[in-house]
């Protein structure tokens, strides 16, 4: 799994905490870095964090990700 997040987003922090609590393995990418905008835009046209990518599934919105 890949999590596009930002250290400045409380919503992304909530997702990171839940994924860690559940013991799930994931990679973190700072989606708000200009160098990562293209990758995030390919997954989420709104270019917002948090965005979780798991294979072909893309989930946006912290409540939907942890739900």
Secondary structure, DSSP 4 states (H G I P E B T S, - for coil): -EEEE-TT-HHHHHHHHHHHHTT---EEEETTSGGGHHHHHHH-TT--S-EEEETTEEEESHHHHH-
